[in-house]
C-alpha cells in the first residue's frame, strides 16, 4: 500500500472555532525509502492568525495574502493522496483540520487508513516526551535546522522518524526475507527458522554487569534474584 507522510500548519488550534490550514505538505514513501514525489502549498486562510500559532510557525497573514485558497488546491491534494495510508504525528489534529476544510467545500471527509506516529511513540516510549524534536533526538536525526515548525520540513523529519521507529519490524525477518516467501510460509503453516546472530559481552561489560548486580544485592539486603541466577549459572 502506498504511504504518505502528511503535516499541516494552521491559524490556531481548533477548526470548530473557524481556524484554517495555512500550509500543507505530503511526502510519498516508496517501500522503506522517501521518494521524490511530494506536495507542498502555502494557503491564504482568509482570516487572522492567532499570535500563539504565529509564534510556532512564523507565518503571517501578510505573507500569505497572495497564496491560493484551500478550494483552489483541494483537487490536486486529493489526487496526490488518493487511497494512500497516511502517516501523521498527532493525526486527530491534522485530520480534523483537513476534514473541516473539505466540509466547507461540500466534499466527504478523508477516510484513509492512517498511522498516528504520536500514538506509536507513546507505546514505544511511555512516560517520555514524544514530540517531533524529542523523537529526532532519540533516533539521532539532525533537526538543528528546525528553528520553527513548517509542514514541509516536519514531513521530512517525520518520515525519517517513522522509518527509524519501525525499522525493527523488518529486521526481525532478516534482510534477505522477501514478501513472496513470507506469504508462502504463512499460507502453508511452515515454521520460520531464523538465524539469530549472538554477540557475546566483552570482559569490560561483564565486569560492569557484576558490579551492578553486587550494588543491587547490597541495596536489597541479599534479595537480588539476578545475582542468585548468575551464581547458579
C-alpha positions as CSV (number, residue, x, y, z in Angstrom):
1,X,0.0,0.0,0.0
2,X,1.2,3.5,-0.9
3,X,2.2,5.6,2.2
4,X,2.2,9.3,2.5
5,X,3.7,11.4,5.4
6,X,1.5,14.4,5.9
7,X,1.6,17.6,8.0
8,X,-0.3,20.9,8.3
9,X,0.2,24.3,9.9
10,X,-2.8,26.3,10.9
11,X,-4.1,29.6,12.2
12,X,-5.0,28.2,15.6
13,X,-5.8,25.0,17.5
14,X,-9.5,24.3,16.7
15,X,-11.2,24.1,13.3
16,X,-14.6,24.3,15.1
17,X,-13.7,27.9,16.0
18,X,-13.1,28.7,12.4
19,X,-9.4,28.2,12.3
20,X,-7.9,27.2,8.9
21,X,-5.0,25.5,7.3
22,X,-2.2,27.8,6.1
23,X,0.3,25.2,4.9
24,X,0.0,21.5,3.9
25,X,2.8,19.1,2.9
26,X,2.9,15.5,1.8
27,X,5.9,13.2,1.1
28,X,5.4,9.8,-0.5
29,X,7.2,6.7,0.8
30,X,8.3,4.1,-1.7
31,X,8.7,1.0,0.3
32,X,11.2,1.9,3.0
33,X,12.5,4.9,1.2
34,X,11.5,8.5,0.8
35,X,10.5,9.0,-2.8
36,X,11.0,12.2,-4.9
37,X,7.2,12.7,-5.1
38,X,5.9,15.4,-2.8
39,X,3.1,18.0,-2.5
40,X,3.5,21.4,-0.8
41,X,1.4,24.5,-0.7
42,X,1.1,27.6,1.4
43,X,-2.5,28.9,1.7
44,X,-4.4,32.1,2.2
45,X,-6.6,31.3,5.3
46,X,-8.9,34.3,4.7
47,X,-8.8,35.1,8.4
48,X,-6.4,36.3,11.1
49,X,-3.7,34.0,12.6
50,X,-3.5,33.6,16.4
51,X,-0.4,35.1,17.9
52,X,0.4,31.8,19.6
53,X,0.2,29.9,16.3
54,X,2.3,32.5,14.5
55,X,5.0,32.2,17.2
56,X,5.2,28.4,16.4
57,X,5.4,28.5,12.6
58,X,6.3,32.2,11.9
59,X,3.7,32.6,9.1
60,X,1.7,35.9,9.0
61,X,-1.4,36.9,7.1
62,X,0.5,39.5,5.1
63,X,2.9,36.7,4.0
64,X,0.0,34.5,2.8
65,X,-2.2,37.1,1.1
66,X,-1.2,36.1,-2.4
67,X,-1.2,32.4,-1.8
68,X,-4.1,30.2,-3.2
69,X,-7.1,29.3,-1.1
70,X,-7.7,25.8,0.0
71,X,-10.5,25.3,-2.5
72,X,-8.0,26.0,-5.3
73,X,-5.6,23.3,-4.3
74,X,-8.0,20.7,-2.9
75,X,-8.4,18.7,-6.2
76,X,-4.6,18.4,-6.6
77,X,-4.2,17.5,-2.9
78,X,-6.8,14.8,-3.0
79,X,-5.4,13.4,-6.2
80,X,-1.9,13.2,-4.6
81,X,-3.2,11.5,-1.5
82,X,-5.5,9.0,-3.3
83,X,-6.1,5.9,-1.3
84,X,-2.7,6.0,0.4
85,X,-2.1,5.1,4.0
86,X,-1.4,8.4,5.9
87,X,1.4,8.8,8.4
88,X,0.8,11.8,10.7
89,X,2.1,12.9,14.0
90,X,-1.0,13.6,16.2
91,X,-3.3,12.5,13.4
92,X,-6.6,13.7,15.0
93,X,-5.3,17.3,14.8
94,X,-4.4,17.4,11.1
95,X,-7.3,15.2,10.1
96,X,-9.7,17.4,11.9
97,X,-8.5,20.5,10.0
98,X,-8.4,18.7,6.6
99,X,-11.9,17.3,7.0
100,X,-13.2,20.7,8.2
101,X,-11.7,22.3,5.0
102,X,-13.3,19.6,2.8
103,X,-16.7,20.0,4.6
104,X,-16.6,23.7,3.7
105,X,-16.4,22.6,0.0
106,X,-19.2,20.1,0.4
107,X,-16.7,17.2,0.0
108,X,-16.7,14.0,2.0
109,X,-14.1,13.5,4.8
110,X,-10.9,11.6,4.2
111,X,-11.3,8.0,5.4
112,X,-7.8,6.8,4.5
113,X,-6.1,4.3,6.8
114,X,-3.7,6.1,8.9
115,X,-0.8,5.7,11.3
116,X,-0.5,8.1,14.2
117,X,3.2,8.3,15.0
118,X,2.5,10.1,18.2
119,X,0.4,7.1,19.4
120,X,3.1,4.7,18.2
121,X,5.8,6.7,20.0
122,X,3.8,6.8,23.3
123,X,3.5,3.0,23.1
124,X,7.2,2.6,22.4
125,X,8.4,5.2,24.9
126,X,5.8,5.5,27.7
127,X,6.3,8.4,30.1
128,X,8.8,10.2,27.8
129,X,8.5,13.3,25.6
130,X,7.3,12.2,22.2
131,X,7.1,15.4,20.2
132,X,8.9,15.6,16.9
133,X,12.0,17.3,18.4
134,X,12.3,14.7,21.2
135,X,12.0,11.8,18.7
136,X,14.6,13.3,16.4
137,X,17.0,13.4,19.4
138,X,16.1,9.9,20.4
139,X,16.7,8.5,16.9
140,X,19.8,10.6,16.2
141,X,18.1,12.6,13.3
142,X,19.5,16.0,12.7
143,X,16.8,18.7,13.3
144,X,19.2,21.5,14.0
145,X,17.7,23.5,11.1
146,X,14.2,23.3,12.7
147,X,14.0,26.7,14.4
148,X,10.3,27.0,13.6
149,X,7.6,24.5,12.7
150,X,7.0,24.1,9.0
151,X,4.8,21.5,7.2
152,X,7.4,20.5,4.6
153,X,10.3,20.3,6.9
154,X,8.3,18.4,9.5
155,X,7.2,15.8,7.0
156,X,10.8,15.2,6.0
157,X,11.8,14.8,9.7
158,X,8.7,12.7,10.4
159,X,9.5,10.4,7.5
160,X,12.9,9.7,9.0
161,X,11.5,9.2,12.5
162,X,8.8,6.8,11.3
163,X,11.3,4.7,9.4
164,X,13.6,4.7,12.4
165,X,10.7,3.7,14.8
166,X,9.6,0.8,12.6
167,X,12.9,-0.4,11.4
168,X,12.9,-3.4,13.8
169,X,9.7,-4.8,12.3
170,X,11.5,-5.6,9.0
171,X,14.9,-6.7,10.6
172,X,13.2,-9.4,12.7
173,X,12.7,-11.4,9.5
174,X,16.3,-10.8,8.3
175,X,17.5,-8.7,5.4
176,X,17.1,-11.5,2.9
177,X,13.4,-12.3,3.7
178,X,11.1,-11.4,0.8
179,X,7.4,-10.8,0.7
180,X,6.6,-13.8,-1.5
181,X,8.4,-16.2,0.8
182,X,6.7,-14.9,3.9
183,X,3.2,-15.2,2.2
184,X,4.1,-18.8,1.3
185,X,5.1,-19.6,4.8
186,X,2.0,-18.0,6.2
187,X,-0.3,-19.9,3.8
188,X,1.4,-23.3,4.3
189,X,1.9,-23.0,8.1
190,X,5.6,-23.9,7.7
191,X,7.8,-22.8,10.6
192,X,10.1,-19.8,10.0
193,X,13.6,-20.7,11.3
194,X,15.6,-17.5,11.6
195,X,19.3,-17.4,12.1
196,X,19.9,-15.2,15.1
197,X,23.4,-13.6,15.5
198,X,24.6,-13.7,19.1
199,X,27.0,-11.0,20.2
200,X,28.9,-12.1,23.4
201,X,29.5,-9.5,26.1
202,X,33.1,-8.2,26.4
203,X,35.2,-8.6,29.6
204,X,34.6,-5.0,30.5
205,X,30.8,-5.3,30.0
206,X,30.8,-8.5,32.2
207,X,32.7,-6.7,34.9
208,X,30.3,-3.8,34.9
209,X,27.4,-6.2,35.0
210,X,28.8,-8.0,38.0
211,X,29.4,-4.6,39.8
212,X,25.8,-3.5,39.1
213,X,24.4,-6.8,40.4
214,X,26.6,-6.5,43.6
215,X,25.2,-3.0,44.2
216,X,21.6,-4.2,43.7
217,X,22.2,-7.2,46.0
218,X,23.7,-4.9,48.7
219,X,20.8,-2.4,48.5
220,X,18.2,-5.2,48.6
221,X,20.0,-7.0,51.5
222,X,20.7,-10.1,49.5
223,X,17.4,-10.3,47.6
224,X,18.9,-9.8,44.1
225,X,17.4,-12.6,42.1
226,X,19.6,-11.9,39.1
227,X,22.7,-12.3,41.2
228,X,21.4,-15.6,42.5
229,X,20.8,-16.8,39.0
230,X,24.3,-15.7,37.9
231,X,25.8,-17.7,40.8
232,X,23.7,-20.8,39.9
233,X,24.8,-20.5,36.3
